[in-house]
Amino acid sequence: MSISDEDAAYIKKDPRPAKIGYKPQLGRSGNGFIPVCKVPKGNAADSKEFIPVLDLAIENTKAAPSLVSVDDGYSSKSNLEDAKERGVATVSISGSKGKRITPESDWDSPAYLEARRNRSEGLIIFVGNPEIPMDNNKMENGIRPCALGRNNYIGNHSLWGGELSSCMYSIIQTCKQNNINPRTYLQYYLEKCIEKNGDMSQEEINSMLPRKLKNNIIVKNDLTLKKF
C-alpha cells in the first residue's frame, strides 16, 4: 500500500474520499483534556479499539471515567458490558446501533440524554464560536513536512529511529513556540552535554528545556530566533 510505511492502509468510508493512512483513536475529557491517543496499524475497526483505548485511558489517569460517550461505530454488546465491568457508570453509544444494545431505561435517562447532547454540541462548537476553525487543516499542514520527510527517506527503519524523530520534531517545534533558534539551541545543549561528559541529572536536563531557559541564558548564548 505504501513503500515508505508498511503499517498504513486504504481507508474508504462513504461519502468521504478514500485515503491511505491511519484511523487514530482520541479520548477527550469533559474539560477538554486529552488523556489518551492511540494510533492502531492500518484501517482498524473502531469497535475493536474501544476497550484497548479505554484501558489505556484508565492506565494514564489511574481512574476509570464516570462516563464514556461514543458514536455507534464503537457499538457492541461486549464493549458495553466490558466498560461497565471496568467501573464506567454511564456508557453512552449514540446512533441506532447504540440504541439497540442500550436498555430503554438507560437510553431515556437524564445522564444518557445529557451525554448525547454534549457530544453533539462538541461537534458543532465552531457555530457559536467563530474564532474556532471548523476543520483541522492548520494542524494537518503543520505536520505535513514530517510525513513528506518520512516518505523521502523511506521510513524510519527502526522503532528507535521513529522515537528519535518524534523527539526532534517536538524539540524543534517547542523552540519555535518560545522564539528560540532550534539550530543554536541544539548546539548549546550538546555542548553542555559534552562539558558534563553526558552525566547530567534530571533536574539539569529539565532546566535546559526550551520553555524553561532563562532570559539571561538565551541572550548570553544568542539563542533568540531571528526573523528575516
C-alpha positions in Angstrom: 0.0 0.0 0.0 2.9 2.4 0.8 6.6 1.7 0.2 7.5 4.2 2.9 5.1 2.9 5.6 4.0 -0.7 5.7 1.5 0.0 8.5 -0.6 2.4 6.5 -3.9 1.1 5.0 -6.5 2.0 2.4 -9.4 3.8 4.2 -12.8 4.2 2.5 -15.9 5.4 4.2 -18.7 6.7 2.0 -19.3 9.5 1.1 -15.9 10.7 2.2 -13.0 10.4 -0.3 -10.7 7.4 0.1 -7.4 7.9 1.8 -4.2 6.0 2.7 -3.2 6.3 6.3 -4.4 5.6 9.8 -7.5 5.9 12.0 -6.3 7.5 15.3 -8.3 7.0 18.4 -8.5 10.0 20.7 -10.1 10.4 24.1 -11.2 13.8 25.4 -12.4 14.6 29.0 -15.3 16.9 29.7 -12.8 19.7 30.4 -11.0 19.3 27.1 -8.0 17.3 28.5 -6.7 14.5 26.2 -5.9 11.5 28.4 -5.4 9.0 25.6 -4.3 8.9 22.0 -3.7 5.6 20.2 -2.8 5.1 16.5 -3.6 1.5 15.5 -2.0 -0.1 12.5 -3.9 0.4 9.2 -7.7 0.6 9.0 -8.6 -0.8 12.4 -12.3 -1.2 13.2 -13.5 1.3 15.9 -15.4 -1.3 17.8 -12.3 -3.4 18.3 -10.4 -0.4 19.6 -12.9 0.7 22.2 -11.7 -1.4 25.2 -8.0 -1.0 24.4 -8.3 2.8 24.3 -10.4 2.8 27.5 -7.8 0.6 29.2 -5.1 3.0 28.1 -7.1 6.0 29.4 -7.5 4.3 32.8 -3.8 3.4 32.9 -2.8 7.0 32.1 -5.2 8.6 34.6 -5.2 5.9 37.3 -9.0 6.1 37.4 -12.0 4.8 35.4 -14.1 7.6 33.8 -17.6 8.0 35.2 -19.0 8.5 31.7 -18.0 7.4 28.2 -19.8 8.8 25.1 -19.0 7.5 21.6 -20.7 7.1 18.3 -22.3 3.8 17.1 -19.1 2.8 15.2 -18.0 1.5 18.7 -21.2 -0.3 19.2 -21.2 -3.9 20.6 -22.8 -5.6 23.5 -19.4 -6.8 24.8 -18.0 -3.3 24.7 -20.9 -2.0 26.8 -20.5 -4.8 29.3 -16.7 -4.7 29.5 -16.7 -0.9 30.0 -19.2 -1.3 32.9 -17.0 -4.1 34.4 -14.2 -1.6 34.5 -16.2 0.8 36.6 -17.7 3.2 34.0 -21.1 4.1 35.3 -22.6 5.6 32.1 -21.6 4.1 28.7 -23.5 6.2 26.0 -23.3 4.8 22.5 -25.2 7.1 20.2 -27.0 6.2 16.9 -29.3 3.4 16.0 -26.8 0.6 16.8 -26.2 2.1 20.2 -29.9 2.3 20.9 -30.5 -1.3 20.1 -28.0 -2.6 22.7 -28.8 0.0 25.4 -31.6 -0.7 27.9 -34.5 1.6 27.3 -34.5 2.8 30.9 -30.8 3.9 30.4 -31.3 5.4 26.9 -34.1 7.8 28.1 -32.4 8.6 31.4 -31.1 12.2 32.1 -27.5 11.0 32.2 -27.6 9.4 28.8 -29.6 12.3 27.2 -27.0 14.7 28.5 -24.1 12.6 27.2 -25.6 12.6 23.7 -26.4 16.3 23.8 -22.8 17.2 25.0 -21.3 15.0 22.3 -23.3 16.7 19.6 -22.5 20.2 20.9 -18.8 19.3 20.8 -19.0 18.6 17.1 -20.6 21.9 16.2 -18.9 24.2 18.8 -17.5 26.3 15.9 -21.0 27.5 15.1 -21.3 29.6 18.2 -17.6 30.3 18.4 -16.4 31.7 15.1 -12.8 32.0 16.3 -12.6 28.2 16.4 -12.0 26.7 12.9 -14.4 24.1 11.7 -11.6 21.9 10.4 -8.1 20.8 11.4 -6.3 21.9 8.3 -3.8 24.1 10.1 -2.6 21.2 12.3 -2.5 18.8 9.4 -0.5 21.3 7.3 1.8 21.7 10.3 2.7 18.0 10.4 2.8 17.6 6.6 6.7 18.1 6.4 7.1 15.2 8.8 5.1 12.9 6.5 6.9 14.2 3.4 10.2 13.7 5.1 9.4 10.1 6.1 8.4 9.4 2.5 11.7 10.8 1.2 13.9 8.8 3.4 11.8 5.6 3.1 10.5 5.4 6.6 12.3 5.4 10.0 13.8 1.9 9.5 13.5 1.1 13.3 11.4 1.8 16.3 14.3 3.7 17.8 14.5 5.9 14.7 10.8 6.7 14.9 11.1 7.7 18.6 14.2 9.8 17.9 12.3 11.6 15.0 9.3 12.4 17.2 11.6 13.8 20.0 13.4 16.0 17.5 10.2 17.3 16.0 8.9 18.1 19.5 12.1 19.9 20.5 12.3 22.0 17.3 8.6 23.0 17.4 9.0 23.9 21.1 11.9 26.1 20.2 9.9 27.9 17.6 7.0 28.5 20.0 9.4 30.0 22.5 11.2 32.2 19.9 14.4 30.1 20.2 16.6 29.2 17.2 16.5 25.4 17.0 19.9 25.1 15.5 21.8 27.2 18.0 19.7 25.7 20.8 20.8 22.1 19.9 24.4 23.3 19.6 24.2 24.9 23.1 22.5 21.7 24.6 25.0 19.3 23.0 28.0 21.4 24.2 26.6 21.3 27.7 26.3 17.6 27.5 29.9 17.3 26.4 31.0 19.5 29.3 29.3 17.1 31.7 30.5 14.0 29.8 26.9 13.1 29.3 26.4 12.8 33.1 23.5 15.2 33.8 20.9 15.0 36.4 17.2 15.1 35.5 17.0 18.5 37.1 19.8 19.8 34.9 18.1 18.4 31.8 14.8 19.9 32.7 16.3 23.4 33.3 17.7 23.3 29.7 14.4 22.6 28.0 13.5 25.4 25.5 10.5 26.6 27.5 12.5 26.7 30.8 15.5 28.6 29.6 16.1 31.8 31.5 16.3 35.1 29.5 19.9 35.7 30.5 21.0 32.3 29.2 19.1 33.0 25.9 20.8 36.4 25.5 24.3 35.2 26.5 24.3 32.3 24.1 22.5 34.2 21.3 19.6 31.6 21.1 16.9 34.0 20.0 15.2 33.1 16.8 15.8 35.9 14.4 13.3 36.9 11.7 14.4 37.9 8.3 
